[in-house]
Amino acid sequence: MSRYLIALTVILLVFACNGTGHDDRTREVQAGPSQNGGHTFSAGEPSPHAGLTQDTEPAHPDLHAHSPGMAGHDDSANNVTYITEYGHIEFIVESIGTVGIFQGESGSLNGNIDFNSNTLEFTLNLRTLKTGIAMRDRDMYHTLNVEHYPTARFTGTFEPAYNPASFEKQPVTATGKFNMHGVTQDLVVEGTLLNQGSRVILEAGWIMNITDYDIIPPGLFKVKIGEELEVQLEAGLAPRFIASSP
């Protein structure tokens, strides 16, 4: 009888060691000090890595901050200026005494926009203007005196400030100086800016009276043209990083 009692006691002790003891060790791992600064994380408490993706700075913060569509960001080490990838300008002028219009265009419009300072500058080599007729082009270059005044230039500021979060056309008004044929005049131009992600598209237009720039309305191809030209332009500009001076 005593042998049976001893055997039963041994079985109960073995069961207790394989059950209750294992649960105690498990609780000690869960509730004991962690390896991260000795703080204990209880059930339901956020992990130290929760939200790491949202709160951690990107691997290349400058590139992220200046990615296309983020114009206007200021950085102490780098500034970003948007430079023309392409630029197209055309003019339309009515003839006098006849029914018809003349058109000229150039795909060589160059410029830049700084969204930090809301400034812009565009230039055009007037020798790149073409009307589609070589004789008319020669008359036009003679009238504009491209040998002495080969470049037309606009510099100014614009408002309101560009909104990089918007992907709708944003109306802007540029105010500045336009120089052509050796004459500089104040000029206000209405236009739009459109964020396309990889670039910003500028569209603008105005009516120019060529006599304001001491240009005599010529007779192009034996046809007298008017004094006013309708000017339209489109430019696609992409970001370029410029290192600041130390």
SERONU-459923 format. One line per 8 residues: their letters; for each residue x, y, z of N, C-alpha, C, O. Coordinates in steps of 0.2 Angstrom, whole numbers, padded with zeros to 4 digits. Atoms other than C-alpha are relative to their C-alpha. Layout:
A) X,Y,Z,X,Y,Z,X,Y,Z,X,Y,Z  ...
//
This chain:
MSRYLIAL) 0004,-0006,0000,0000,0000,0000,0004,0006,0000,0003,0011,-0004  -0004,-0006,-0001,0014,0012,0005,0004,0001,-0007,0005,0007,-0009  -0003,0000,0006,0022,0008,-0012,-0004,0004,-0005,-0002,0008,-0009  0005,-0003,0004,0006,0014,-0021,0000,0008,0001,-0001,0012,-0003  0000,-0007,-0002,0006,0030,-0011,0006,0004,-0003,0005,0010,-0005  -0006,-0003,0002,0024,0034,-0015,0000,0001,-0008,0002,0007,-0010  0001,-0001,0007,0021,0031,-0034,-0005,0006,-0002,-0003,0009,-0006  0005,-0005,0002,0006,0042,-0034,0003,0007,0002,0001,0012,-0002
TVILLVFA) -0003,-0006,-0002,0015,0056,-0025,0006,0002,-0005,0006,0008,-0007  -0005,-0001,0005,0030,0055,-0038,-0004,0003,-0007,-0001,0008,-0010  0004,-0002,0006,0017,0057,-0053,-0003,0007,0001,-0002,0011,-0004  0003,-0007,-0001,0009,0072,-0045,0005,0005,0000,0004,0011,-0003  -0006,-0005,0000,0026,0081,-0043,0002,0001,-0007,0004,0007,-0009  -0002,0000,0007,0031,0077,-0061,-0005,0005,-0004,-0003,0009,-0007  0005,-0004,0003,0014,0084,-0067,0001,0008,0002,0000,0012,-0002  0000,-0007,-0002,0016,0100,-0057,0006,0003,-0003,0006,0009,-0004
CNGTGHDD) -0006,-0003,0003,0034,0103,-0063,-0001,0002,-0008,0001,0007,-0010  0001,-0001,0008,0028,0101,-0082,-0005,0005,-0001,-0006,0007,-0007  0006,-0005,0002,0013,0113,-0080,0001,0007,0003,0003,0011,0000  0000,-0007,-0003,0014,0127,-0067,0007,0003,-0001,0007,0009,-0002  -0007,-0003,0001,0033,0129,-0068,0001,0004,-0007,0004,0009,-0007  -0001,-0002,0007,0032,0132,-0087,-0004,0007,-0001,-0001,0011,-0004  0004,-0006,0000,0018,0145,-0085,0004,0006,0003,0004,0012,0001  -0004,-0005,-0003,0029,0155,-0073,0005,0003,-0004,0006,0009,-0004
RTREVQAG) -0006,-0002,0004,0044,0156,-0084,-0003,0004,-0006,0000,0009,-0008  0003,-0004,0005,0033,0162,-0098,-0002,0007,0002,-0001,0012,-0002  0002,-0006,-0002,0026,0176,-0088,0006,0005,0002,0006,0011,0001  -0006,-0003,-0001,0043,0181,-0083,0003,0004,-0006,0006,0009,-0006  -0002,-0003,0006,0048,0184,-0101,-0004,0006,-0002,-0001,0011,-0005  0005,-0005,0002,0033,0194,-0105,0000,0007,0004,0000,0012,0002  0000,-0006,-0004,0034,0206,-0090,0006,0002,0003,0006,0007,0006  -0007,-0002,-0003,0052,0207,-0086,0003,0005,-0004,0000,0007,-0009
PSQNGGHT) -0003,-0006,0003,0064,0221,-0091,0002,-0002,-0008,0004,-0007,-0009  -0002,0001,0007,0066,0223,-0110,0008,0002,-0001,0011,0004,0003  -0007,-0001,0002,0083,0225,-0119,0001,0007,-0002,0006,0009,-0004  0000,-0007,0003,0078,0243,-0125,-0001,0005,0006,-0006,0008,0007  0000,-0006,-0006,0083,0255,-0110,-0003,-0003,0006,-0004,0002,0010  0003,0003,-0006,0075,0243,-0097,-0007,0002,0001,-0010,0000,0007  0008,-0002,-0001,0057,0249,-0100,-0003,-0007,-0001,-0002,-0011,-0005  0004,0005,0000,0044,0236,-0097,-0006,0001,-0004,-0009,0006,-0003
FSAGEPSP) 0006,-0001,0005,0031,0234,-0111,-0005,-0005,0002,-0004,-0011,0001  0005,0005,-0002,0015,0227,-0104,-0005,-0001,-0006,-0005,0002,-0011  0005,0001,0005,0000,0220,-0114,-0004,0006,-0002,-0006,0009,0003  0004,-0006,0003,-0008,0233,-0125,0004,0006,-0001,0001,0011,-0003  -0004,-0006,0001,0006,0245,-0124,0004,0000,-0007,0006,-0005,-0009  -0003,0000,0007,0013,0251,-0141,0007,-0002,0000,0011,-0001,0004  -0007,0002,0001,0029,0243,-0147,0004,0006,-0001,0002,0011,-0004  -0004,-0006,0001,0044,0255,-0148,0001,0001,-0007,0003,0007,-0009
HAGLTQDT) -0001,-0001,0007,0044,0253,-0167,-0006,0002,-0003,-0007,0002,-0009  0006,-0002,0003,0026,0257,-0169,0000,0007,-0004,0002,0012,-0001  0000,-0007,0003,0024,0271,-0182,0006,0002,-0003,0007,0008,-0004  -0007,-0002,0002,0042,0270,-0187,0000,0003,-0007,0004,0008,-0009  0000,-0002,0007,0038,0272,-0206,-0003,0007,0000,0000,0011,-0004  0003,-0007,0001,0027,0288,-0203,0005,0005,0003,0005,0011,0001  -0004,-0005,-0004,0039,0296,-0190,0007,0001,-0002,0010,0006,0000  -0007,0000,0002,0056,0292,-0197,0001,0004,-0006,-0002,0004,-0011
EPAHPDLH) -0002,-0004,0006,0064,0305,-0209,0002,-0005,-0006,0005,-0010,-0004  -0002,0004,0006,0067,0298,-0227,0008,-0001,0000,0011,0003,0003  -0007,0001,0000,0084,0291,-0231,0004,0006,-0003,0009,0007,-0002  -0003,-0006,0003,0087,0306,-0242,-0005,0006,0001,-0008,0007,-0004  0005,-0005,-0002,0078,0320,-0234,0000,0006,-0005,-0005,0009,-0007  0000,-0005,0005,0084,0333,-0247,-0003,-0001,-0006,-0007,0003,-0009  0003,0002,0006,0079,0323,-0262,-0008,0000,0001,-0011,0002,-0004  0007,0001,-0001,0062,0320,-0254,-0003,0007,0000,-0008,0009,-0003
AHSPGMAG) 0003,-0007,-0001,0059,0339,-0249,0000,0003,-0007,-0004,0007,-0008  0000,-0003,0006,0064,0344,-0267,-0003,-0004,-0006,-0001,-0002,-0012  0002,0004,0006,0055,0331,-0277,-0005,0004,-0004,-0008,0009,-0001  0005,-0004,0004,0044,0338,-0291,-0007,0000,0003,-0009,-0004,0006  0007,-0002,-0003,0028,0346,-0285,0001,0003,0007,-0004,0004,0010  -0001,-0003,-0006,0037,0352,-0269,0004,0006,0000,0007,0008,0004  -0003,-0006,0001,0043,0368,-0276,-0003,0005,0006,-0008,0005,0008  0001,-0005,-0005,0044,0382,-0263,0003,-0002,0007,0003,0002,0012
HDDSANNV) -0003,0002,-0006,0053,0372,-0250,0007,0003,0001,0011,0004,-0004  -0006,-0003,-0001,0068,0381,-0242,0005,-0004,0003,0002,-0008,0008  -0005,0004,-0003,0084,0372,-0237,0006,0004,0000,0008,0007,-0004  -0007,-0004,-0002,0100,0379,-0229,0005,-0002,-0005,0010,0001,-0006  -0006,0002,0004,0111,0368,-0240,-0001,0000,-0007,0004,0001,-0011  0001,0000,0007,0103,0367,-0256,-0007,0005,-0002,-0011,0005,0002  0006,-0003,0002,0091,0378,-0266,-0002,-0003,-0007,0002,-0006,-0011  0002,0003,0007,0080,0372,-0281,-0003,0005,-0004,-0007,0009,-0002
TYITEYGH) 0003,-0004,0005,0076,0381,-0296,-0002,-0004,-0006,0001,-0009,-0008  0003,0004,0005,0065,0375,-0310,0002,0003,-0007,0002,0009,-0008  -0003,-0002,0006,0073,0376,-0327,-0004,-0003,-0006,-0007,-0008,-0006  0004,0003,0005,0065,0374,-0344,0003,-0006,-0003,0009,-0007,-0005  -0002,0006,0004,0065,0357,-0352,-0002,0001,-0007,0001,-0001,-0012  0002,-0002,0007,0056,0364,-0367,-0004,0007,0001,-0007,0008,0006  0004,-0006,0000,0049,0381,-0371,-0002,0002,-0007,0002,0002,-0012  0003,-0002,0007,0038,0387,-0386,-0004,0006,0001,-0007,0008,0006
IEFIVESI) 0004,-0006,0000,0032,0404,-0390,-0002,0001,-0007,0001,0000,-0012  0002,-0001,0007,0022,0410,-0405,-0004,0007,0000,-0006,0009,0006  0003,-0007,0001,0015,0427,-0411,-0005,0000,-0006,-0004,-0004,-0011  0005,-0001,0005,0000,0431,-0421,-0001,0007,-0002,-0003,0011,0003  0001,-0007,0002,-0002,0447,-0431,-0005,0001,-0006,-0004,-0003,-0010  0005,-0001,0005,-0016,0453,-0442,0003,0005,-0006,0007,0010,-0004  -0002,-0004,0005,-0012,0461,-0459,-0005,0006,-0001,-0010,0005,0001  0004,-0006,0001,-0018,0478,-0464,-0002,0000,-0007,0002,0000,-0012
GTVGIFQG) 0002,-0001,0007,-0029,0480,-0479,-0002,-0006,-0004,-0005,-0006,-0009  0002,0006,0002,-0031,0462,-0482,-0003,-0005,0005,-0002,-0003,0011  0003,0005,-0005,-0040,0447,-0474,0006,-0005,0001,0007,-0009,-0004  -0005,0005,-0001,-0027,0436,-0466,0004,0002,0006,0004,0008,0009  -0004,-0001,-0005,-0015,0434,-0452,0007,-0003,-0001,0008,-0008,-0006  -0007,0003,0000,0004,0430,-0450,0001,-0003,0007,0000,0000,0012  -0002,0004,-0007,0011,0418,-0437,0007,-0001,-0001,0010,-0002,-0006  -0007,0002,-0001,0028,0415,-0431,0001,-0003,0007,-0003,-0003,0011
ESGSLNGN) -0001,0004,-0006,0035,0403,-0418,0007,-0001,0001,0011,-0001,-0004  -0007,0003,-0002,0051,0397,-0409,-0001,-0005,0005,-0005,-0004,0010  0000,0005,-0005,0054,0382,-0399,0006,0000,0004,0008,-0004,0008  -0006,-0001,-0003,0069,0390,-0391,-0001,0005,0006,0004,0008,0008  0001,-0004,-0006,0062,0399,-0376,0003,-0003,0006,0002,-0009,0007  -0004,0003,-0006,0073,0397,-0361,-0002,0004,0006,-0003,0010,0006  0001,-0004,-0006,0070,0402,-0343,0000,-0004,0006,0002,-0010,0006  0000,0003,-0006,0069,0398,-0325,-0005,0003,0005,-0007,0009,0004
IDFNSNTL) 0004,-0003,-0005,0057,0400,-0310,0003,-0002,0007,0005,-0008,0008  -0002,0002,-0007,0062,0401,-0292,-0006,0001,0005,-0009,0006,0006  0006,0000,-0004,0047,0396,-0281,0001,0002,0007,-0004,0004,0011  -0001,-0003,-0007,0056,0402,-0265,-0001,0007,0000,-0004,0010,0005  0000,-0008,0000,0057,0420,-0270,-0006,0002,-0005,-0006,0008,-0006  0006,-0002,0005,0042,0420,-0283,0003,0004,-0006,0000,0009,-0007  -0003,-0004,0006,0054,0426,-0297,0001,-0004,-0006,0001,-0011,-0005  -0001,0004,0006,0056,0421,-0315,0003,0004,-0005,0003,0010,-0005
EFTLNLRT) -0004,-0003,0005,0066,0425,-0330,0000,-0004,-0006,0001,-0010,-0006  0000,0004,0006,0064,0420,-0348,0003,0004,-0006,0003,0011,-0006  -0003,-0003,0006,0074,0424,-0364,-0002,-0004,-0006,-0003,-0010,-0006  0001,0003,0006,0072,0421,-0382,0005,0003,-0005,0005,0009,-0006  -0005,-0002,0005,0085,0422,-0396,-0005,0001,-0006,-0008,-0004,-0009  0005,-0002,0005,0075,0431,-0409,0002,-0003,-0007,-0003,-0003,-0012  -0002,0003,0006,0085,0423,-0423,-0004,-0007,-0001,-0004,-0010,-0007  0003,0006,0000,0075,0407,-0419,-0007,0000,-0002,-0010,-0005,-0003
LKTGIAMR) 0007,-0001,0002,0058,0414,-0424,0000,-0001,-0007,0004,0001,-0011  0002,0002,0007,0051,0407,-0440,-0007,0001,-0002,-0011,0000,0002  0007,-0001,0002,0036,0412,-0450,-0002,-0006,-0005,-0008,-0006,-0007  0002,0005,0005,0037,0397,-0463,0002,0003,-0007,0002,-0001,-0011  -0002,-0002,0007,0043,0408,-0477,0007,0004,0001,0007,0009,0005  -0007,-0002,-0002,0062,0412,-0478,0000,0008,-0002,0004,0011,0002  -0001,-0007,0002,0060,0429,-0487,-0004,0004,0006,-0001,0010,0008  0004,-0004,-0006,0047,0435,-0473,0005,-0001,0006,0005,0004,0010
DRDMYHTL) -0005,0000,-0006,0060,0429,-0460,0005,0005,0000,0007,0008,0005  -0005,-0004,0001,0073,0439,-0467,-0002,0008,0001,0001,0012,0004  0003,-0007,-0001,0062,0455,-0467,-0001,0001,0007,0000,0006,0010  0001,-0001,-0007,0057,0451,-0449,0006,0001,0004,0007,0005,0008  -0006,-0001,-0004,0075,0449,-0443,0003,0007,-0002,0006,0010,0003  -0002,-0007,0001,0079,0466,-0452,-0004,0005,0004,-0001,0010,0007  0005,-0005,-0004,0064,0475,-0444,0002,-0001,0008,0002,0005,0011  -0001,0001,-0007,0069,0468,-0427,0008,0002,0002,0010,0002,0008
NVEHYPTA) -0008,-0001,0000,0088,0472,-0430,0003,-0005,0005,0006,-0003,0010  -0003,0006,-0004,0093,0455,-0423,0008,0000,0001,0011,-0003,0005  -0007,0000,0000,0111,0459,-0427,0002,0004,0006,0008,0002,0009  -0001,-0004,-0006,0111,0472,-0413,-0004,-0002,0006,-0001,-0001,0012  0004,0002,-0006,0097,0466,-0402,-0003,-0007,-0001,-0008,-0008,-0003  0002,0007,0002,0097,0447,-0404,-0005,-0003,0005,-0008,-0008,0004  0003,0004,-0006,0088,0443,-0387,-0006,0005,0002,-0005,0011,0003  0005,-0003,-0003,0071,0447,-0380,0000,-0003,0007,0001,-0009,0008
RFTGTFEP) 0000,0002,-0006,0070,0446,-0361,-0005,0002,0005,-0007,0008,0005  0005,-0002,-0005,0057,0446,-0347,0003,-0002,0007,0005,-0008,0008  -0002,0001,-0007,0062,0447,-0328,-0005,0003,0004,-0008,0008,0003  0005,-0003,-0005,0050,0449,-0314,-0002,-0005,0006,0001,-0010,0007  0002,0004,-0005,0040,0442,-0300,-0007,-0002,-0001,-0011,0001,-0006  0007,0002,0001,0023,0433,-0299,-0003,-0001,0007,0000,-0002,0012  0004,0001,-0006,0009,0431,-0287,-0007,-0003,-0002,-0009,-0002,-0008  -0002,0002,-0007,0000,0422,-0278,0006,-0005,-0001,0008,-0008,-0006
AYNPASFE) -0005,0005,-0001,0013,0409,-0272,-0003,-0006,-0003,-0008,-0008,-0002  0002,0007,0003,0013,0392,-0281,-0001,-0005,0006,0002,-0005,0011  0002,0006,-0005,0004,0378,-0271,0002,-0006,-0003,-0001,-0009,-0007  -0002,0007,0003,0014,0362,-0274,-0005,-0006,0002,-0004,-0011,-0001  0004,0005,-0002,0000,0352,-0266,-0006,-0001,-0005,-0010,-0006,-0005  0005,-0001,0005,-0012,0357,-0280,0002,-0003,-0007,0008,-0002,-0009  -0002,0003,0007,-0013,0347,-0297,-0005,0003,-0005,-0007,0001,-0010  0005,-0004,0004,-0026,0360,-0304,0004,0006,-0003,0009,0008,0000
KQPVTATG) -0003,-0006,0003,-0021,0375,-0315,-0001,0006,0005,-0006,0007,0007  0000,-0005,-0005,-0016,0389,-0304,0001,0007,-0003,0007,0008,-0006  -0001,-0007,0004,-0019,0407,-0311,0006,0004,0004,0006,0004,0010  -0005,-0004,-0003,-0004,0418,-0308,0001,0007,-0004,-0001,0007,-0010  -0002,-0006,0004,0001,0436,-0313,0007,0002,0001,0009,0003,0007  -0008,-0001,0000,0019,0440,-0317,0000,0008,-0002,-0003,0010,-0006  -0001,-0007,0001,0024,0458,-0316,0008,0002,0000,0012,-0001,0004  -0007,-0001,0001,0041,0464,-0322,0002,0005,-0006,-0002,0009,-0008
KFNMHGVT) -0003,-0004,0005,0052,0471,-0336,0001,-0004,-0006,0004,-0010,-0006  -0001,0004,0006,0052,0466,-0354,0004,0004,-0005,0003,0010,-0006  -0005,-0004,0004,0067,0471,-0365,0000,-0003,-0007,0001,-0009,-0008  0000,0002,0007,0066,0470,-0384,0003,0006,-0004,0000,0012,-0003  -0002,-0005,0005,0075,0480,-0398,0003,0006,0004,0002,0012,0002  -0004,-0005,-0004,0085,0490,-0385,-0004,0004,0005,-0002,0009,0007  0005,-0004,-0004,0069,0496,-0376,-0002,-0004,0006,-0004,-0010,0005  0003,0003,-0006,0063,0491,-0358,-0006,0003,0002,-0006,0009,0003
QDLVVEGT) 0007,-0002,-0002,0045,0492,-0354,-0003,-0004,0006,-0001,-0010,0007  0003,0004,-0006,0035,0487,-0338,-0005,-0004,-0004,-0008,-0002,-0009  0005,0005,0003,0024,0472,-0342,-0003,-0004,0005,0000,-0006,0010  0004,0004,-0005,0010,0463,-0333,-0002,-0006,-0005,-0006,-0005,-0010  0002,0006,0004,0007,0445,-0340,-0004,-0005,0005,-0003,-0006,0010  0004,0004,-0003,-0007,0434,-0335,0001,-0007,-0002,0003,-0008,-0008  -0002,0007,0002,-0004,0415,-0335,-0002,-0005,0005,-0006,-0004,0010  0002,0006,-0005,-0006,0398,-0326,0006,-0004,0001,0011,-0005,-0003
LLNQGSRV) -0005,0005,-0002,0005,0385,-0317,-0004,-0006,0001,-0009,-0006,0004  0003,0006,-0001,0001,0367,-0318,0005,-0005,0002,0010,-0006,-0001  -0004,0005,-0003,0009,0354,-0307,-0001,-0007,-0003,-0006,-0010,-0003  0001,0006,0003,0012,0338,-0317,0005,-0005,0003,0006,-0011,0000  -0004,0005,-0004,0023,0329,-0304,0007,0001,-0002,0011,0003,0002  -0007,0000,0002,0039,0328,-0314,0002,0007,-0002,0008,0008,-0003  -0002,-0007,0002,0038,0346,-0320,-0006,0004,0001,-0011,0002,0003  0005,-0005,-0001,0028,0362,-0319,-0001,0003,-0007,0004,0005,-0010
ILEAGWIM) 0002,-0003,0007,0019,0369,-0335,-0002,0007,0001,-0007,0008,0005  0002,-0007,0000,0018,0387,-0337,-0003,0002,-0007,0000,0001,-0012  0003,-0003,0006,0006,0395,-0350,-0001,0007,0002,-0004,0009,0007  0001,-0007,0000,0005,0414,-0353,-0001,0003,-0006,0000,0000,-0011  0001,-0004,0006,0000,0427,-0365,-0002,0007,0001,-0004,0009,0006  0002,-0007,-0001,-0002,0445,-0368,0000,0003,-0007,0002,0000,-0012  0001,-0004,0006,-0005,0458,-0382,0006,0005,0000,0007,0009,0005  -0006,-0005,0000,0011,0468,-0387,-0001,0005,-0006,-0002,0003,-0011
NITDYDII) -0001,-0005,0006,0012,0484,-0397,0007,0001,-0001,0011,0004,0003  -0007,0000,0002,0028,0484,-0406,0003,0007,0000,0009,0008,0000  -0003,-0007,0000,0029,0503,-0407,0002,0002,0006,0006,0007,0007  -0002,-0001,-0007,0031,0503,-0388,0008,-0001,0000,0011,0001,0005  -0008,0002,-0001,0049,0496,-0392,0003,0003,-0006,0008,0000,-0009  -0003,-0004,0005,0053,0508,-0406,0001,-0004,-0007,0005,-0003,-0010  0000,0004,0006,0049,0495,-0420,-0006,0003,-0004,-0011,0003,-0003  0004,-0003,0005,0041,0502,-0435,-0004,-0006,-0004,-0001,-0011,-0006
PPGLFKVK) 0003,0006,0003,0027,0490,-0442,0002,-0001,-0007,0002,0004,-0011  -0003,0001,0007,0035,0482,-0457,-0005,-0002,-0005,-0011,-0004,-0003  0003,0004,0005,0029,0476,-0473,0003,-0006,-0002,0008,-0007,-0005  -0003,0006,0001,0032,0458,-0473,-0002,-0004,-0006,-0008,-0004,-0007  0002,0004,0006,0032,0449,-0489,-0005,0005,-0004,-0010,0002,-0007  0004,-0005,0004,0025,0465,-0497,-0007,0001,0003,-0012,0004,-0001  0007,-0001,-0003,0010,0465,-0485,0001,0004,0007,0006,0002,0011  0000,-0004,-0006,0008,0478,-0471,-0003,-0003,0006,-0008,-0006,0005
IGEELEVQ) 0003,0003,-0006,0006,0471,-0454,-0002,0005,0005,0000,0011,0005  0002,-0005,-0005,-0002,0479,-0439,0005,0001,0006,0010,-0002,0006  -0005,-0002,-0005,0006,0486,-0423,-0001,-0005,0006,0004,-0006,0009  0000,0005,-0005,-0001,0473,-0411,0001,-0007,-0001,-0002,-0009,-0007  -0001,0007,0001,0004,0456,-0409,-0002,-0004,0006,-0002,-0002,0012  0002,0005,-0005,-0004,0442,-0399,0006,-0005,0001,0007,-0009,-0003  -0006,0005,-0001,0010,0432,-0390,-0003,-0005,0005,-0006,-0004,0010  0002,0006,-0004,0007,0415,-0382,0006,-0004,0001,0010,-0005,-0004
LEAGLAPR) -0006,0004,-0002,0020,0404,-0373,-0002,-0006,0004,-0007,-0005,0008  0001,0006,-0005,0021,0387,-0365,0007,-0002,0001,0011,-0003,-0003  -0007,0002,-0002,0036,0381,-0355,-0001,-0006,0005,-0005,-0005,0009  0000,0006,-0005,0039,0364,-0346,0006,0001,0004,0012,0001,0001  -0006,-0001,-0004,0051,0367,-0331,0001,-0006,0005,-0004,-0008,0008  -0001,0006,-0004,0059,0353,-0321,0005,0003,0005,0009,0008,0004  -0005,-0002,-0006,0069,0355,-0304,0007,-0001,-0001,0009,-0006,-0004  -0007,0001,0001,0087,0358,-0304,0003,0002,0007,0001,0008,0009
FIASSP) -0002,-0002,-0007,0097,0358,-0287,0007,0004,-0001,0011,0003,-0005  -0006,-0004,0000,0110,0372,-0284,0002,0001,0007,-0001,0003,0012  -0003,0000,-0006,0122,0371,-0270,0001,0007,0003,0003,0011,-0001  -0001,-0007,-0003,0122,0386,-0258,0007,0001,0001,0011,-0003,0002  -0007,-0001,-0002,0138,0395,-0255,0001,-0001,0007,-0003,0000,0011  -0001,0002,-0007,0146,0390,-0239,0000,0007,0004,0001,0007,0011
//
